C-alpha cells in the first residue's frame, strides 16, 4: 500500500509540520508514504513568481471586499500539472492536508482518480471562503450574507463557493473520507452543508514523543538565555502578535489581572519584539521564530506554563508539543483544546472568553504544589493518545478500509 500525502507548502506552517510527521510515522510503520508539496522547500525566482501568481488569482476575487484582514480563499486557480502528477502516480490513497494559496482548485480536488482522505487543518474545506468563521456558523446552511465581506448579499462570493464545493462533492466517483483532526472540527464538518452526507472521521495529528520529551529546565533556560530562577509564562504562535485569532490581546488582559510579581516573567516566541514595546506588567523575553525541533523542545521544557489563548483553534501543534515536553497548558475551552487538555489534570480549560478565568488558570498552574504530577499527566496524555505509533496505526487501518 502506498500513500501520497499532499500539502501546499513543504515546511511552512503547522499543516506542513503535521503532514511531514505523518509521512515519517507511516514510513516507520512499514508503509510506503511519499510527501508531495505544491511549492518546493526552497523557493527560487521562478517558483516565487508561480506562488505569487497563483496566490493572487486565488485572492483577487475578494481582495477588495474583505471587511478585515483575514485569510479568505476562493479555491482557484486550477493546477492541471499537479492533478496529472497525482493521477499518474502509483499511490493507493491520496491524503490531502492544507492545499490553499493556489495549491489546488476545488474542482481539481474532486478530479483526483484515487481514494482521498482530506485532513481538515482549518474550516475552509466546508466554508464559503474563510478559514475560521469567527463563530458565525453560516457554513451549516450554505453561507451567503458573509459577515467578512463588504456589501455582501445572499448570493455573494461565499454562497457561490459553497455551491461549487457541493457540486464537486456530488460528482465524486472514488471513495472520499473527511478527517477532522479534532473532535470539534469533525463535528463542524458533519453539520456543514458540504460534508453533511460525507464519511467524516476523527483522527489526530501524530507527534514523535521520543523527540518531544521533557528536558532539564536549567539546561533549557541556559540554552535559550532565559533566567534560571523565575517562573516563566510562555506564549507562542506563528504571527503571535499580529493574528487576532491567536488571542494575544486576551492574554494581555489576563496578565493585567495577575498579581504583580517580580518573580514571574513572560516568554513570547513566533514573533519579534513589538514596536513600540508593550507594557505587559511583567518583564518579557521575545525570542523570535524557531523551526528546529531541538529549539522547540528547549522552549517548552524551559516554561512553567504554556498559554494558548486562541479564539478559535483546531488541534494545536503548540499544545501537543508542550504537553509532550511535560509542560501544562492553559487555554480556552474551545475547538479541539479539550481533546488534549484535561481540566486541572494536565492544564486548565478556561471559560470562553473570560480573561479573569484565564488569569486564574495561569495562577493555578504557577502556584500548584503538584507540579511533578501536572508534568507527568501532561506527558502521559500525549504518549497514550497522540504518539506517532498509536496514531499511525489508526491511519493505516483507515487506508486499508478504503482501498
C-alpha positions as CSV (number, residue, x, y, z in Angstrom):
1,X,0.0,0.0,0.0
2,X,1.3,3.4,-1.0
3,X,0.1,6.7,0.5
4,X,0.7,10.1,-1.2
5,X,0.5,13.0,1.3
6,X,-0.1,16.4,-0.4
7,X,0.3,19.9,1.1
8,X,0.7,23.3,-0.4
9,X,3.9,24.3,1.4
10,X,6.9,22.0,2.0
11,X,7.7,23.1,5.5
12,X,5.9,26.4,6.2
13,X,3.1,26.4,8.7
14,X,1.6,23.9,11.2
15,X,-0.1,21.8,8.5
16,X,3.2,21.0,6.7
17,X,4.8,20.0,10.1
18,X,1.8,17.7,10.7
19,X,1.9,16.3,7.2
20,X,5.7,15.5,7.4
21,X,5.2,13.9,10.8
22,X,2.5,11.7,9.4
23,X,4.7,10.6,6.5
24,X,7.6,9.8,8.9
25,X,5.3,7.8,11.2
26,X,3.9,5.8,8.3
27,X,7.3,5.0,7.0
28,X,8.4,3.8,10.4
29,X,5.4,1.5,10.5
30,X,6.5,-0.1,7.2
31,X,4.0,1.8,4.9
32,X,5.3,3.3,1.7
33,X,4.5,7.0,2.0
34,X,5.6,9.9,-0.1
35,X,5.3,13.7,0.6
36,X,4.3,16.0,-2.2
37,X,4.2,19.8,-1.8
38,X,2.8,22.2,-4.4
39,X,5.6,24.7,-3.7
40,X,9.2,23.5,-3.1
41,X,11.1,23.8,0.1
42,X,13.5,26.4,-1.3
43,X,11.7,28.9,-3.5
44,X,13.8,30.1,-6.4
45,X,12.9,33.2,-8.5
46,X,10.6,31.1,-10.9
47,X,8.8,29.3,-8.1
48,X,8.3,32.5,-6.2
49,X,6.7,34.0,-9.3
50,X,4.4,31.0,-9.6
51,X,3.5,31.2,-6.0
52,X,2.7,35.0,-6.3
53,X,0.6,34.4,-9.4
54,X,-1.4,31.5,-8.1
55,X,-2.0,33.2,-4.7
56,X,-3.1,36.4,-6.5
57,X,-5.6,34.6,-8.7
58,X,-7.0,33.0,-5.5
59,X,-7.3,36.2,-3.6
60,X,-8.2,38.9,-6.2
61,X,-12.0,38.0,-6.4
62,X,-12.4,39.1,-2.8
63,X,-9.3,41.1,-2.0
64,X,-11.1,44.5,-2.1
65,X,-14.3,43.2,-0.4
66,X,-12.9,41.9,2.9
67,X,-14.0,43.9,6.0
68,X,-10.9,42.9,7.9
69,X,-7.6,41.3,7.5
70,X,-8.4,37.6,7.5
71,X,-7.4,34.6,5.4
72,X,-10.1,34.1,2.8
73,X,-9.6,31.7,-0.2
74,X,-11.7,31.2,-3.3
75,X,-10.4,27.8,-4.3
76,X,-8.8,29.0,-7.5
77,X,-6.9,28.6,-9.9
78,X,-6.8,25.1,-11.4
79,X,-3.5,23.2,-11.1
80,X,-3.6,20.8,-14.1
81,X,0.1,19.9,-13.8
82,X,-0.3,18.8,-10.2
83,X,-3.5,16.9,-10.8
84,X,-1.9,15.0,-13.7
85,X,1.1,14.1,-11.4
86,X,-1.2,12.8,-8.7
87,X,-3.4,10.8,-11.0
88,X,-0.4,9.3,-12.8
89,X,1.2,8.2,-9.5
90,X,1.0,4.6,-8.2
91,X,-0.5,5.8,-4.9
92,X,-3.3,3.7,-3.5
93,X,-4.6,6.7,-1.3
94,X,-4.1,10.4,-1.7
95,X,-4.1,12.1,1.7
96,X,-4.7,15.9,1.3
97,X,-3.7,18.3,4.0
98,X,-3.7,22.1,3.6
99,X,-3.9,22.9,-0.1
100,X,-4.7,26.6,-0.2
101,X,-2.8,29.7,-1.5
102,X,-3.5,28.5,-5.0
103,X,-2.4,24.9,-4.3
104,X,-5.4,23.2,-5.9
105,X,-8.8,24.4,-7.1
106,X,-12.0,23.0,-5.6
107,X,-12.7,21.2,-8.9
108,X,-9.1,19.7,-9.1
109,X,-9.5,18.1,-5.7
110,X,-12.5,16.1,-6.8
111,X,-11.0,15.1,-10.2
112,X,-8.4,13.0,-8.4
113,X,-8.9,9.4,-9.6
114,X,-8.0,7.7,-6.4
115,X,-9.5,7.3,-2.9
116,X,-9.0,10.5,-0.9
117,X,-8.5,11.3,2.8
118,X,-8.7,15.0,3.4
119,X,-7.5,16.2,6.8
120,X,-9.1,19.4,8.0
121,X,-6.4,21.8,9.4
122,X,-9.0,24.6,9.4
123,X,-12.6,25.2,8.4
124,X,-12.0,26.3,4.8
125,X,-13.0,22.9,3.2
126,X,-16.6,23.4,4.3
127,X,-17.0,27.2,4.4
128,X,-17.6,29.8,1.7
129,X,-14.0,31.0,1.9
130,X,-13.0,31.9,5.4
131,X,-10.5,29.6,7.2
132,X,-12.1,30.3,10.6
133,X,-15.7,31.5,10.7
134,X,-15.4,33.7,13.8
135,X,-18.4,31.6,15.2
136,X,-20.9,32.8,12.6
137,X,-21.9,29.2,11.8
138,X,-23.2,30.2,8.3
139,X,-21.5,27.1,6.8
140,X,-24.3,25.0,8.2
141,X,-26.8,26.4,5.8
142,X,-24.6,27.1,2.8
143,X,-23.1,30.6,3.6
144,X,-24.2,33.8,1.9
145,X,-24.5,37.2,3.6
146,X,-20.9,36.7,4.7
147,X,-20.1,38.9,7.7
148,X,-16.5,39.1,6.4
149,X,-17.4,40.6,3.1
150,X,-18.4,44.2,2.4
151,X,-21.8,44.7,0.8
152,X,-22.5,41.0,0.8
153,X,-25.8,39.6,-0.2
154,X,-27.3,36.1,0.0
155,X,-25.7,35.3,-3.4
156,X,-22.3,36.6,-2.6
157,X,-18.9,35.0,-3.2
158,X,-19.2,32.8,-0.1
159,X,-22.6,31.4,-1.3
160,X,-21.1,30.7,-4.8
161,X,-18.0,28.9,-3.4
162,X,-20.2,26.6,-1.3
163,X,-22.2,25.8,-4.4
164,X,-19.0,25.0,-6.3
165,X,-17.9,22.7,-3.4
166,X,-21.2,20.9,-3.1
167,X,-21.3,20.3,-6.9
168,X,-17.8,18.9,-6.8
169,X,-18.5,16.6,-3.9
170,X,-21.7,15.3,-5.6
171,X,-19.7,14.4,-8.8
172,X,-17.1,12.5,-6.8
173,X,-16.7,8.9,-8.1
174,X,-14.0,7.4,-5.8
175,X,-14.0,6.8,-2.0
176,X,-13.7,10.1,-0.1
177,X,-13.2,10.5,3.6
178,X,-13.1,13.8,5.5
179,X,-10.8,13.6,8.5
180,X,-11.4,16.1,11.3
181,X,-8.1,16.4,13.2
182,X,-10.1,17.4,16.3
183,X,-13.5,16.1,17.5
184,X,-14.7,19.8,17.3
185,X,-13.9,20.2,13.6
186,X,-15.2,16.8,12.8
187,X,-18.5,17.8,14.3
188,X,-18.5,21.1,12.4
189,X,-17.8,19.2,9.1
190,X,-20.6,16.7,9.8
191,X,-23.1,19.7,10.3
192,X,-21.9,21.6,7.2
193,X,-24.0,21.8,4.0
194,X,-21.0,20.5,2.1
195,X,-20.0,17.4,4.1
196,X,-23.2,16.5,5.9
197,X,-23.6,13.4,3.7
198,X,-19.9,12.5,3.6
199,X,-17.9,10.0,5.6
200,X,-16.4,12.1,8.4
201,X,-13.8,10.6,10.8
202,X,-11.7,12.0,13.6
203,X,-8.0,11.0,13.7
204,X,-5.5,13.4,15.1
205,X,-2.0,14.5,14.1
206,X,0.8,12.3,15.3
207,X,3.9,13.5,17.3
208,X,7.2,11.8,18.0
209,X,7.2,11.7,21.8
210,X,10.8,10.5,21.8
211,X,11.8,13.8,20.3
212,X,9.3,16.0,22.1
213,X,10.2,14.9,25.6
214,X,10.9,16.7,28.9
215,X,14.4,18.2,29.2
216,X,16.0,19.8,32.2
217,X,14.7,23.3,33.0
218,X,18.0,24.7,33.9
219,X,19.7,23.3,30.8
220,X,16.9,24.5,28.5
221,X,16.9,28.0,30.0
222,X,20.6,28.3,29.8
223,X,20.5,27.3,26.2
224,X,17.9,30.0,25.4
225,X,19.4,32.7,27.6
226,X,16.4,32.7,30.0
227,X,16.5,33.4,33.7
228,X,17.0,30.2,35.8
229,X,15.1,31.1,38.9
230,X,12.0,32.9,37.6
231,X,8.5,31.5,36.9
232,X,8.1,31.6,33.1
233,X,4.8,32.0,31.3
234,X,5.1,31.1,27.6
235,X,3.1,32.2,24.6
236,X,3.9,31.3,21.1
237,X,2.3,31.2,17.6
238,X,3.1,32.0,14.0
239,X,2.4,35.7,13.8
240,X,1.7,35.6,17.5
241,X,1.2,39.4,17.9
242,X,-0.5,40.1,14.5
243,X,-3.2,37.5,14.1
244,X,-6.2,38.4,16.2
245,X,-7.4,34.8,16.3
246,X,-4.3,33.8,18.3
247,X,-5.7,35.8,21.2
248,X,-2.7,37.9,22.2
249,X,-5.0,40.7,23.4
250,X,-6.8,38.3,25.6
251,X,-3.5,37.3,27.1
252,X,-2.7,40.9,27.8
253,X,-6.0,41.4,29.6
254,X,-5.3,38.3,31.7
255,X,-1.8,39.4,32.6
256,X,-3.2,42.7,33.8
257,X,-5.3,40.7,36.3
258,X,-2.4,38.8,37.7
259,X,-0.8,40.0,41.0
260,X,2.4,41.9,40.3
261,X,5.3,39.6,41.0
262,X,8.9,40.2,40.1
263,X,9.5,36.5,40.1
264,X,7.2,36.0,37.1
265,X,8.3,36.7,33.6
266,X,6.8,36.2,30.1
267,X,8.4,34.5,27.1
268,X,7.0,35.0,23.6
269,X,8.2,33.1,20.6
270,X,7.0,33.2,17.0
271,X,7.3,36.9,17.0
272,X,9.9,39.6,17.5
273,X,9.5,42.4,20.0
274,X,6.7,44.8,19.0
275,X,7.5,48.4,18.3
276,X,6.8,50.2,20.5
277,X,7.3,47.6,23.2
278,X,4.1,46.9,25.1
279,X,3.9,47.2,28.8
280,X,2.7,43.8,29.9
281,X,3.2,44.4,33.6
282,X,6.0,41.7,33.5
283,X,9.4,41.5,32.1
284,X,9.1,39.9,28.7
285,X,11.5,38.0,26.5
286,X,10.8,38.0,22.8
287,X,12.7,35.1,21.2
288,X,11.6,35.3,17.6
289,X,10.8,32.4,15.4
290,X,12.0,28.8,15.8
291,X,11.8,25.9,13.4
292,X,14.1,23.1,14.6
293,X,12.7,20.5,17.0
294,X,15.7,20.9,19.3
295,X,14.9,24.6,19.8
296,X,11.2,23.9,20.3
297,X,11.8,21.2,22.9
298,X,14.1,23.6,24.8
299,X,11.4,26.3,24.7
300,X,8.6,24.1,26.0
301,X,10.9,22.5,28.6
302,X,12.0,25.9,29.9
303,X,8.5,27.1,30.7
304,X,6.4,26.6,33.8
305,X,3.2,27.0,31.9
306,X,2.2,27.4,28.2
307,X,-0.7,29.7,27.4
308,X,-2.7,29.2,24.2
309,X,-5.4,32.0,24.2
310,X,-6.7,31.3,20.7
311,X,-10.2,32.4,20.0
312,X,-10.7,29.5,17.5
313,X,-8.4,26.5,17.3
314,X,-8.4,23.1,15.7
315,X,-5.8,20.7,17.0
316,X,-2.9,23.0,18.1
317,X,0.6,21.7,17.5
318,X,1.8,24.0,20.3
319,X,-0.5,22.3,22.8
320,X,0.6,18.9,21.7
321,X,4.3,19.8,21.7
322,X,4.1,21.5,25.1
323,X,2.2,18.7,26.8
324,X,4.6,16.1,25.3
325,X,7.5,18.0,26.9
326,X,5.7,17.8,30.3
327,X,4.6,21.5,30.4
328,X,1.0,22.1,31.4
329,X,-1.2,24.3,29.1
330,X,-3.8,26.9,29.9
331,X,-6.3,27.6,27.1
332,X,-9.9,28.5,26.4
333,X,-12.3,25.6,26.3
334,X,-12.9,25.9,22.6
335,X,-12.3,23.9,19.4
336,X,-10.1,20.8,19.9
337,X,-8.4,22.0,23.1
338,X,-10.4,19.6,25.3
339,X,-9.1,16.7,23.1
340,X,-5.7,17.4,24.7
341,X,-6.2,19.3,27.9
342,X,-7.9,17.6,30.9
343,X,-9.0,20.4,33.3
344,X,-6.8,20.6,36.3
345,X,-5.1,17.3,35.5
346,X,-2.6,18.5,32.8
347,X,-3.6,22.1,32.5
348,X,-6.6,24.4,32.8
349,X,-9.5,24.9,30.4
350,X,-10.8,28.4,30.6
351,X,-14.4,29.6,30.2
352,X,-14.5,31.3,26.8
353,X,-13.5,34.2,26.6
354,X,-13.2,35.3,30.2
355,X,-9.9,36.9,30.8
356,X,-10.4,36.8,34.6
357,X,-10.7,33.0,34.3
358,X,-7.6,32.9,32.0
359,X,-5.7,34.7,34.8
360,X,-7.0,32.3,37.4
361,X,-5.8,29.4,35.2
362,X,-2.3,30.8,34.9
363,X,-2.1,31.5,38.6
364,X,-3.4,28.0,39.4
365,X,-0.6,26.3,37.4
366,X,2.1,28.7,38.8
367,X,1.0,28.1,42.4
368,X,0.4,24.4,42.1
369,X,2.0,22.2,44.8
370,X,1.7,19.2,42.4
371,X,4.0,20.4,39.6
372,X,5.5,17.0,39.1
373,X,2.1,15.4,38.8
374,X,0.9,18.0,36.3
375,X,4.0,17.4,34.3
376,X,3.6,13.6,34.3
377,X,-0.1,13.9,33.4
378,X,0.8,16.2,30.5
379,X,3.3,13.8,29.1
380,X,1.2,10.7,29.6
381,X,-1.8,12.3,27.8
382,X,0.2,12.7,24.6
383,X,2.1,9.4,24.8
384,X,-1.1,7.4,25.2
385,X,-3.2,9.2,22.6
386,X,-1.1,11.1,20.1
387,X,2.3,9.3,19.9
388,X,3.2,8.5,16.3
389,X,3.0,4.8,16.8
390,X,-0.5,5.0,18.2
391,X,-1.8,7.4,15.6
392,X,-0.1,5.8,12.5
393,X,-1.8,2.5,13.2
394,X,-5.2,4.2,13.1
395,X,-4.4,5.8,9.8
396,X,-3.2,2.5,8.4
397,X,-6.5,0.9,9.4
398,X,-8.4,3.7,7.7
399,X,-6.3,3.5,4.5
400,X,-6.8,-0.3,4.4
401,X,-10.5,0.1,4.8
402,X,-11.0,2.5,1.8
403,X,-8.5,0.9,-0.7
